[in-house]
């Protein structure tokens, strides 16, 4: 321990199970080609004496392949005072698992982690280069990239998913949902916000109560797109036969391609169900 930070290393000849609990600040966990785990704690604001007191009481311990980091204000002062912000940086071997719970902190994880579970009451979450990812924030944005599968939930915030090899499940009460490519069966839902999909080739549900649904390119699979108030725009890839079921209570429906119930053998097919109460539906051919 020094006057301004805490740093400690642990032997880690194999992947670890990492658990982190904190209140406020930043949490960053990166996997790397290492044989030691390193934990670094420091105040987010230089010279924060309350944060230093919390760091002095932090629990950092290893039991076999398990590593636990717990940073709590307990015993440092009245609970009505704001929590001091503390930065937590952890480096572990690749393929380690990770669980993080924070009250009000931004979380960043990646570098080759295995199963990753990230929770914050209020803060942004970034997960890059993990296998299966679970993220949940009460208020904040979620960014996920280069993962095997993802479940993401935000009470108020945008969710952006890029390069996911499998299933994507997203639910946000207020915010936009953007996914570049969907290769696995997926559900994308927002109560207030737009849903945008770059490309899809699976069974996909995209729903919003208030906002637009846009799919740039459907290659094959099944698409259910619904909005109560907003437009639905769908692009169907060249060479893909489409079966369309579209309806708008108040708005127009336009399709630039001929639907078919009997595609030729070997053709890629997509079944589209698009519905809006107040808005337009447009289906076009995409490259």
C-alpha positions, -999 to +999 in steps of 0.1 A: +000+000+000+013+035-008-001+069+000-021+070-032-028+035-045-028-002-038-012-028-061-009-065-056-001-096-077-012-132-073+000-164-089-023-174-117-011-205-137-046-211-150-077-191-158-094-176-127-129-170-115-130-133-107-156-115-086-156-077-081-179-056-059-177-018-057-198+013-053-186+042-074-158+049-099-145+028-128-139-010-131-116-023-158-108-060-162-086-072-190-075-107-199-039-112-212-013-138-218+000-137-182+008-161-154+000-136-126-031-117-117-027-080-109-051-058-089-046-021-088-069+003-067-066+040-067-088+071-061-106+084-092-097+118-080-061+125-069-059+133-032-093+120-022-087+110+014-121+093+018-113+071-012-079+062+003-097+052+035-120+029+016-090+014-003-073+007+031-104-014+040-108-032+007-108-070+005-085-085-021-080-122-017-073-154-036-086-189-029-072-214-054-083-201-088-108-177-073-100-140-070-123-117-050-121-079-049-146-061-026-144-023-022-170-010+003-175+022+023-187+003+053-172+018+085-158+049+069-185+074+076-222+082+074-241+064+047-258+096+035-225+109+022-217+102-015-195+072-021-159+081-030-150+071-065-124+044-068-107+030-100-102-008-100-079-023-126-075-060-128-054-081-152-060-119-153-051-149-176-072-153-208-103-175-205-110-163-169-146-158-159-158-125-145-186-112-123-189-075-115-215-057-093-213-020-088-237+007-075-226+036-097-195+028-118-185+024-154-174-011-163-150-022-191-140-058-197-123-077-225-091-092-239-102-128-241-124-134-210-148-164-209-183-160-193-187-124-182-215-109-160-215-072-156-240-053-134-241-016-125-269+005-110-259+036-130-230+036-154-218+026-189-207-010-197-183-020-224-175-057-231-150-065-260-135-099-267-154-122-244-174-154-249-209-153-233-218-119-219-245-107-195-248-070-190-273-050-170-274-013-161-302+008-145-291+039-164-263+039-190-252+028-224-240-007-233-213-015-259-206-051-268-182-063-295-165-096-306-185-120-284-201-154-287-235-144-272-250-115-253-278-106-230-281-069-224-305-049-203-307-011-197-334+008-179-324+040-197-296+039-223-286+028-258-274-007-266-249-013-294-238-048-303-211-056-330-196-089-341-216-114-321-213-150-333-245-163-316-277-152-299-284-116-290-311-107-264-315-069-257-341-052-236-341-015-228-369+007-214-357+039-230-330+039-256-320+028-291-309-007-300-283-012-327-269-046-338-246-049-368-250-086-377-273-113-364-262-149-370-281-165-341-318-164-331-323-131-313-348-108-296-344-070-295-369-049-276-372-013-265-401+005-250-390+039-264-364+040-291-353+028-325-342-008-333-316-010-361-301-042-376-273-043-401-277-078-414-296-109-402-297-146-411-316-162-383-349-160-364-352-125-351-378-105-332-374-067-332-400-047-312-405-011-300-435+007-286-424+041-298-397+042-325-386+029-359-375-006-368-349-007-396-332-039-410-307-031-437-303-066-451-322-098-444-303-128-459-325-157-446-345-167-416-376-153-399-382-116-390-409-103-367-408-065-367-434-045-347-438-009-336-469+008-322-457+043-333-431+044-360-419+032-394-407-003-404-380-005-431-367-038-443-341-046-470-341-082-485-308-094-499-305-102-536-311-139-543-333-143-512-370-152-517-394-135-494-427-143-479-443-111-466-470-104-440-473-067-436-500-045-420-503-008-410-534+005-392-526+041-400-499+044-428-489+029-461-474-004-470-450-006-499-429-035-513-405-033-542-403-071-545-427-099-553-435-121-523-435-159-529-448-188-510-429-214-530-392-204-535-371-226-559-351-254-544-318-241-530-330-205-527-324-186-495-357-176-480-369-151-454-404-149-438-412-113-427-440-103-404-440-065-402-467-045-383-472-009-372-502+009-357-491+044-368-464+045-394-453+032-428-439-001-438-413-003-467-397-035-481-369-031-506-342-051-523-307-046-508-273-057-521 
